[in-house]
Structure formats: C-alpha cells, structure tokens
C-alpha cells in the first residue's frame, strides 16, 4: 500500500481528529492515523452510480413510459421539450 505524509495540519484540526479517534471506538482507542485513513477512503469511494448513468436511466424510463402509452419521441422532439423559445440547439464544444 502507498504511504502519504500530511504536513501543516492546524493544531485545532489535529486536536479534533484526536477526539474523533478516541470517540470512534467506544471503550477502545483508535489512532489518528487510522481515523484519517478511514476518512480518506470513505471520502474517495464512489457512492452509487455516476451522473451519466443516472441520466441514461432517466432517459430509458421516459422512453419506456412513452412506449407503455403507445407513444414515441425521437431525439429532436425530446430536445425541443427542453429548449427555450428562440434558443438554438447546438452541441457543446470543449476546446
């Protein structure tokens, strides 16, 4: 496993971590390092599907609802639902 060193943590933050570590295991004591490791792991783990996956699922549900009602819409018609009056529909550029 990799190792990191974190420098210049403010004293009040370090003290708060000590208190949190002591409270983390009632009756036992946890190290500040162990607590920091857990906090970093939990903060960086993905919690559920990403935004793109969620949006794709919404689109599938929408299309399924239309199909169940005997309706259908193409991409142009769906885009028109979200277009403001007078707005041109152009793809985004990432340059």
C-alpha positions as CSV (number, residue, x, y, z in Angstrom):
1,X,0.0,0.0,0.0
2,X,1.1,3.6,-0.6
3,X,2.0,6.0,2.1
4,X,1.4,9.7,2.3
5,X,2.5,12.4,4.7
6,X,0.3,15.3,5.5
7,X,2.1,18.4,6.8
8,X,0.9,21.6,8.3
9,X,-2.4,20.5,9.7
10,X,-3.7,23.2,12.0
11,X,-3.4,22.3,15.7
12,X,-7.2,22.7,16.3
13,X,-7.9,20.2,13.4
14,X,-5.3,17.7,14.8
15,X,-6.9,18.0,18.2
16,X,-10.4,17.4,16.8
17,X,-9.1,14.3,15.0
18,X,-7.7,13.0,18.3
19,X,-11.1,13.5,19.9
20,X,-12.9,11.8,17.0
21,X,-10.4,8.9,17.1
22,X,-11.0,8.4,20.8
23,X,-14.8,8.5,20.3
24,X,-14.7,6.3,17.2
25,X,-14.3,3.1,19.2
26,X,-16.3,3.3,22.4
27,X,-14.3,1.6,25.1
28,X,-11.2,1.3,22.9
29,X,-8.9,3.8,21.3
30,X,-8.3,4.4,17.6
31,X,-5.2,6.1,16.2
32,X,-5.5,9.5,14.5
33,X,-3.7,7.8,11.5
34,X,-6.4,5.1,11.4
35,X,-9.2,7.6,11.6
36,X,-7.6,9.7,8.8
37,X,-7.2,6.6,6.7
38,X,-10.8,5.7,7.1
39,X,-12.0,9.3,6.4
40,X,-9.9,9.5,3.2
41,X,-11.1,6.1,1.9
42,X,-14.7,6.9,2.6
43,X,-14.4,10.4,1.0
44,X,-13.0,9.0,-2.2
45,X,-15.2,5.9,-2.7
46,X,-17.9,6.3,-5.3
47,X,-21.3,6.2,-3.7
48,X,-23.7,4.7,-6.3
49,X,-23.9,5.3,-10.0
50,X,-22.4,8.4,-11.6
51,X,-24.4,11.2,-13.1
52,X,-24.2,9.9,-16.6
53,X,-25.6,6.5,-15.6
54,X,-28.4,8.2,-13.7
55,X,-29.3,10.4,-16.7
56,X,-29.3,7.4,-19.0
57,X,-31.6,5.5,-16.6
58,X,-34.0,8.5,-16.6
59,X,-34.0,8.5,-20.4
60,X,-34.8,4.8,-20.5
61,X,-37.6,5.3,-18.0
62,X,-39.0,8.1,-20.1
63,X,-38.9,6.1,-23.3
64,X,-40.5,3.1,-21.5
65,X,-43.3,5.3,-20.2
66,X,-43.9,6.7,-23.7
67,X,-43.9,3.1,-25.2
68,X,-46.4,1.9,-22.5
69,X,-48.7,4.8,-23.5
70,X,-48.4,3.8,-27.2
71,X,-46.3,7.0,-27.9
72,X,-42.8,7.6,-29.1
73,X,-40.5,10.5,-29.5
74,X,-37.3,11.0,-31.4
75,X,-34.2,12.8,-30.1
76,X,-35.3,16.1,-31.8
77,X,-38.7,16.1,-30.2
78,X,-37.2,15.3,-26.8
79,X,-34.6,18.1,-27.2
80,X,-37.5,20.5,-28.1
81,X,-39.1,19.9,-24.7
82,X,-36.1,21.5,-23.0
83,X,-35.3,24.2,-25.5
84,X,-36.1,27.8,-24.5
85,X,-38.0,29.9,-27.0
86,X,-35.6,31.3,-29.6
87,X,-32.7,29.2,-28.4
88,X,-30.6,27.4,-31.0
89,X,-29.7,23.9,-30.2
90,X,-26.0,23.4,-30.9
91,X,-23.7,20.8,-29.3
92,X,-21.3,21.9,-26.6
93,X,-17.7,22.4,-27.6
94,X,-14.9,21.6,-25.2
95,X,-12.0,23.5,-26.7
